[in-house]
């Protein structure tokens, strides 16, 4: 095992950061042909940002490890940093899905002339977005557990003060966390599709809405009935009601 001796004389293992791309699998190398969900929400750029963030952390940690500073490597590529990337990914994905759903609602309402006062309660609110985020992040439990294992492996120490002996365990825990991150992302994508599919029915209902015809027919009937009655009054076939007497006398007085 590669080791170096510090100025204090304590043996410190030179920790190596493994390549995480193979462990990230389809997250790092998504298959071609992936498209948007049922309502058009694309998450591929969000997944790319997640992978980029992991690679940036790994690159910085690799620089510390190469310099013989395992503490710096651990502090850079640790549970808090990786969990923060995942939480940002979940929040961004939920926001993207919610915006897509609301956009489809707006388009459907404009197409069918759906009343605004009826559309407003259907639009997703920040509370709805947080609920979507909770569902999207539901598959991240094994990833969080893997991060706990990574944290424990990172603090494995030797019998002497300042000596760390957990390099192999840390590398194994790190690659395991990367594999769990891939699984968590795939679960997030699946739930995002299901979420859009759930709301697609509501969007289609708004698009299929049509303005009721009965008010128009009622108004037309009232107007026609009023016109017929007025014609009978002015023609002398019906007694003139007091409310129309002034108008009738004016009409009859017209030369």
Secondary structure, 3 states (H helix, E strand, C coil): CCEEECCCCCEEECCCCCCCHHHHHHHCCCCCCCCCCCCCCCCHHHHHHHHHHHHHHHHHHHHHHHCCCHHHHHHHCCHHHHHHHHHHHHHHHHHHHHHHHHHHHHHHHHHHCCCHHHHHHHCCCHHHHHHHHHHHHHHHHHHHHHHHHHHHHHCCECCCCCCECCHHHHHHHHHHHHHHHHHHHHHHHHHHHHHHHHHHHHHHHHHHCCCCCHHHHHHHHHHHHHHHHHHHHHCCCCCCCHHHHHHHHHHHHCC
